[in-house]
Amino acid sequence: MTSPLPRQNVGWIVLSMALLAPITETLCDEVPGTGSIPSARVDGTGPGWRSMGESDFAAVNCRPETWTWKGDLVHCTGRPVGVIRTVRPVKNFEMIAQWRHLQSGGNSGIFVWAPDSAFQGIKPNQLPRGGIEVQVLDHGYTQQYEKQTGKKADWFTTNGDVFPVGTSKMRPFPPISPDGSRSFPTKQRSKGVGEWNHYYIRAINGEIRLWVNGEEVSGGAGCTPASGYLCLESEGAPVEFRGLRIRELP
């Protein structure tokens, strides 16, 4: 039995209910091993929400052909390793992202609150040196890691880890990885290669929470810095994102 995520204060609960009430719908998600179960999903519609497209992102250290936009869908080749980032930083926000891997064992992520300093001097095949990563990892990665290294894959999961990168800090919500750095998901909600997954990310006042396919699973508090750029990550294998939406909050 895993420990529950830390409870929020009453004031924020009231604010959350007011914000989320008009944009939550009840859906049934088919999740491997669970069958069809009802879940509440934030769909990114309602006051303050807007779509994110090519004009919202700037190149950092990938090749021009690494990221290809077609409407609200962006295809990433995975090569070279690197990121694109939002044209301006954000602080408090909610974000929707749908994603799917196109190759077994694919690796990617969404960086939150990456500071300016994280991008200084980075070259192709390098990642930002700061930010909070919301991992986007295919289930096949576990088998590949264990086969290639001969080690047990106990320091990561493929269901929505959240963790600080480089100079950034975060107190992860339990359950926590063996080294204490990652918030492991409380449930196994991610779908496999070729299937679309739905992430809802809420990042407010240094606290970040992740919902995977309609259910909250991981996150952390005490994030520093608690403002910065959002990034989409290229990390060696083809991946697609679509339906990117954001609502910035006070």
C-alpha positions in Angstrom: 0.0 0.0 0.0 1.5 3.3 -1.0 1.2 6.5 1.1 -1.3 9.1 -0.1 -0.1 12.3 -1.7 0.2 15.3 0.7 -3.1 17.1 1.2 -3.5 20.7 0.1 -4.7 23.5 2.3 -8.4 24.3 2.4 -8.0 27.6 0.6 -6.4 26.0 -2.4 -8.9 23.2 -2.5 -11.7 25.7 -2.7 -9.9 27.6 -5.5 -9.2 24.4 -7.3 -12.8 23.4 -7.2 -13.9 26.7 -8.6 -11.3 26.5 -11.4 -11.8 22.9 -12.4 -15.6 22.5 -12.1 -16.5 23.8 -15.6 -13.8 21.9 -17.4 -14.0 18.4 -16.0 -15.8 15.6 -17.7 -16.4 11.9 -16.8 -14.8 9.5 -19.2 -14.0 5.8 -19.4 -10.4 5.0 -20.2 -9.3 1.5 -21.2 -6.1 1.0 -19.2 -4.1 -2.3 -19.5 -4.8 -4.6 -16.6 -7.8 -2.6 -15.2 -10.5 -2.7 -17.9 -12.8 0.3 -18.4 -12.9 2.4 -15.3 -14.5 5.9 -14.8 -12.2 8.8 -14.4 -12.4 12.6 -14.2 -10.4 14.3 -16.9 -9.6 17.9 -17.4 -10.2 18.5 -21.1 -8.6 22.0 -21.4 -11.7 23.9 -22.3 -13.3 26.8 -20.4 -12.3 30.3 -19.4 -8.5 31.1 -19.7 -7.5 28.0 -21.6 -5.7 28.4 -25.0 -4.1 26.0 -27.4 -0.3 25.9 -27.9 1.3 25.5 -31.3 4.4 26.1 -33.3 4.5 29.8 -32.6 4.6 29.2 -28.9 7.9 27.3 -29.0 11.4 28.3 -29.9 14.4 26.2 -31.1 17.1 25.5 -28.5 19.5 22.7 -29.6 17.8 20.4 -32.1 17.9 20.4 -35.9 15.2 22.2 -37.8 13.8 18.8 -39.0 13.7 17.3 -35.5 10.3 18.9 -34.8 7.6 19.0 -37.4 4.2 20.7 -36.8 0.9 19.8 -38.5 -1.9 21.7 -36.9 -2.0 20.9 -33.2 0.2 17.8 -33.6 4.0 17.9 -33.4 6.2 15.0 -34.5 9.6 14.6 -33.0 12.3 12.4 -34.7 14.1 12.0 -31.4 17.4 13.0 -32.9 19.5 14.8 -31.8 18.8 14.7 -28.0 17.6 18.2 -27.0 14.6 20.4 -26.5 12.4 23.1 -27.8 11.1 25.6 -25.2 8.3 28.1 -24.9 9.0 31.6 -26.1 8.4 33.0 -22.7 8.5 31.7 -19.1 5.5 30.8 -17.1 4.9 30.6 -13.3 1.5 29.2 -12.2 -0.4 27.2 -14.8 -2.4 24.2 -15.8 -1.4 22.2 -18.9 -2.9 19.5 -21.1 -0.6 17.3 -23.3 -1.5 14.2 -25.2 1.5 12.0 -26.3 2.3 8.7 -27.9 5.6 6.9 -28.5 6.1 5.4 -32.0 8.9 3.0 -31.0 9.1 0.6 -28.1 11.3 1.9 -25.3 10.9 5.5 -26.4 12.0 8.2 -24.0 10.8 11.9 -23.8 9.5 14.4 -21.3 8.0 17.7 -20.5 10.2 20.1 -18.6 8.6 22.6 -16.3 10.1 25.8 -14.8 13.4 25.5 -16.6 15.4 28.7 -15.8 17.4 30.7 -18.4 20.6 29.4 -17.0 19.6 25.8 -17.9 20.0 26.6 -21.6 23.2 28.6 -21.6 25.8 26.9 -23.9 24.0 23.6 -24.3 24.8 21.8 -27.6 23.0 19.1 -29.6 22.7 15.8 -27.6 22.6 17.7 -24.3 19.6 18.5 -22.1 18.8 21.6 -20.0 20.6 21.8 -16.7 17.6 22.7 -14.7 13.8 22.3 -14.5 11.3 19.7 -13.2 10.8 16.8 -15.6 7.5 15.1 -16.1 8.7 11.9 -17.7 7.2 10.5 -20.9 8.5 7.0 -21.1 7.3 3.9 -23.0 7.0 0.6 -21.1 9.5 -1.1 -23.4 12.3 1.0 -21.8 12.3 -1.1 -18.7 13.1 -4.3 -20.6 15.7 -2.6 -22.8 17.4 -1.0 -19.7 17.7 -4.3 -17.9 18.9 -6.2 -20.9 21.5 -3.6 -21.8 22.8 -3.0 -18.2 22.1 -6.2 -16.4 20.7 -4.1 -13.6 17.2 -4.1 -12.1 15.1 -1.1 -13.2 14.2 0.0 -9.8 15.1 3.7 -10.0 12.5 4.7 -12.5 9.0 3.8 -13.7 7.2 4.1 -17.0 3.9 5.5 -15.6 4.7 9.2 -15.0 7.7 9.9 -12.8 8.2 13.6 -11.7 11.7 14.7 -10.7 14.1 17.7 -10.6 16.9 18.1 -13.1 20.3 19.6 -12.6 20.3 22.7 -10.4 16.5 22.6 -9.7 15.1 21.2 -6.4 11.9 19.5 -5.5 10.5 17.5 -2.5 8.9 14.5 -4.2 5.5 13.1 -3.1 5.5 9.5 -2.1 6.1 6.8 -3.2 9.7 7.9 -3.8 12.5 6.3 -5.8 15.3 4.5 -3.9 17.6 7.6 -4.2 14.9 9.9 -2.9 14.9 12.1 -6.0 11.8 11.0 -7.9 8.1 10.9 -7.2 6.9 7.5 -8.4 3.3 7.2 -9.6 0.8 5.7 -7.2 -0.9 3.9 -10.1 0.1 2.3 -13.4 -2.0 4.4 -15.8 0.2 4.8 -18.9 -0.7 3.1 -22.2 1.8 1.4 -24.5 3.6 2.2 -27.7 1.3 3.7 -30.4 -1.5 4.6 -28.0 -2.3 8.1 -27.0 -1.9 9.1 -23.4 -3.4 12.2 -21.7 -1.3 14.3 -19.2 -2.8 17.0 -17.0 -0.1 19.0 -15.2 -0.9 21.6 -12.5 2.0 23.7 -11.3 1.2 26.4 -8.7 3.4 28.2 -6.1 6.3 25.7 -6.4 4.0 22.6 -6.3 3.6 20.3 -9.3 1.0 17.5 -9.7 0.5 15.1 -12.6 -2.7 13.3 -13.7 -2.2 10.4 -16.1 -5.2 9.4 -18.2 -7.6 11.0 -15.7 -6.1 10.1 -12.4 -3.6 11.9 -10.2 -0.4 9.9 -9.7 2.7 11.9 -8.8 4.2 15.3 -8.1 6.2 17.3 -5.6 6.4 20.5 -3.6 9.1 23.1 -2.7 10.2 23.4 -6.3 13.0 25.9 -7.0 12.9 27.8 -9.2 9.1 28.0 -9.4 9.0 29.8 -12.7 10.6 29.3 -16.0 10.2 27.8 -19.4 8.3 24.7 -20.6 10.1 22.3 -22.8 9.3 19.3 -25.0 12.1 16.8 -25.1 13.7 14.9 -27.9 15.6 11.9 -26.5 16.5 9.3 -29.1 13.2 7.9 -30.5 10.2 9.2 -32.4 7.4 10.7 -30.3 4.3 12.8 -31.0 2.5 15.4 -29.0 -0.9 16.8 -29.7 -3.7 18.9 -28.1 -1.3 21.0 -26.1 -3.3 23.5 -24.1 -2.4 25.9 -21.2 -4.1 28.1 -18.7 -1.9 30.6 -16.8 -3.0 31.3 -13.3 -2.3 34.2 -10.9 
